């Protein structure tokens, strides 16, 4: 049985596959959100987005998030994606 090529692609499904919920380094996630700027600037931008988004900031605080941590946990990534969208 031959499989026919589907001309329609579910973009939401591709987006889901591109950024699964898993631990990400801050650097990796920041540069994904802002690929066209320097990594340090991307980190600063992501930190500012988190600070300015009070519901996200509060939700991250409930997970034990610290501004000094270098890796976001899966739960923290899930919250970031929920509040900011996927990169």
N, C-alpha and C positions, 0 to 999 in steps of 0.2 A: 504494500500500500504506500503510495507516494504522499508525502506531506506537502501541502500547498503553502507557499510563502504568504504570510499575512501582511498586507500593505499598511494596516493600521497598527500603530504601536501605542500601548498605554503608557503615556509619559509619566503618570503618577507611579506606576510600577517601576519604570526605569529610575526615577528619582529615589524610590525606596531602596533599590539595589545599589545605587551609587553611594548612599550615605546610611548604612545600617547603624542601628543603635548599638554602640560598643564603646569601650574606653578610647578616648582620643587625647593626645597631648594638646596642651593649650596652643602651642605653636601650630600644630597640624590643623586644628579647627579654625584658628584665627586666620591663617593664610588661605584656607578654603573660602571663608567669608569675604576676604579682601585680597584676591590673588595678584592684583595689580599694584600693590604698595609694598614697601619694605616690611619684612617680618616683624620688626619691632613696632612699627606703626600699626600693623594689623593686630598685634597683641594689645596695644593701647586702645585701639578702636573697639575690639571685642570687650575689653574690660569696661570701657565707657558705656557700651550698649547694655551690659549687665547691670552696672550701677544705676543707669537711668530707667531701667525697666523694673520698677519696684516689685511687681508680682513675681518676676523671674528671680530677682535678688533674694526675696523672702523665701521662695521655694528652694533655691540653692542652699540658703542658710539652714533650712530644715534637714538637708542631707549631710550637713557637716562641712560644707564647702568652705575653703579658706583661700584667700587671694594668693597665698604663697604656694599652694599646691601646683604641681606641674602637669598633672593629668586629670582630666575630667572623668568621673566614673560613668558607667553606663546610665545610671539613673540621672545624673547631672546632664549628660548629653541628651537624654530623652526630654528633659525639661527645657533645655536650650532650644532644641528643635521645635518643641511645642510653642514656645514664646517668640522665637525669632524666625522660625521656618528653617528648612534645610538649606545648606550652602548651594 
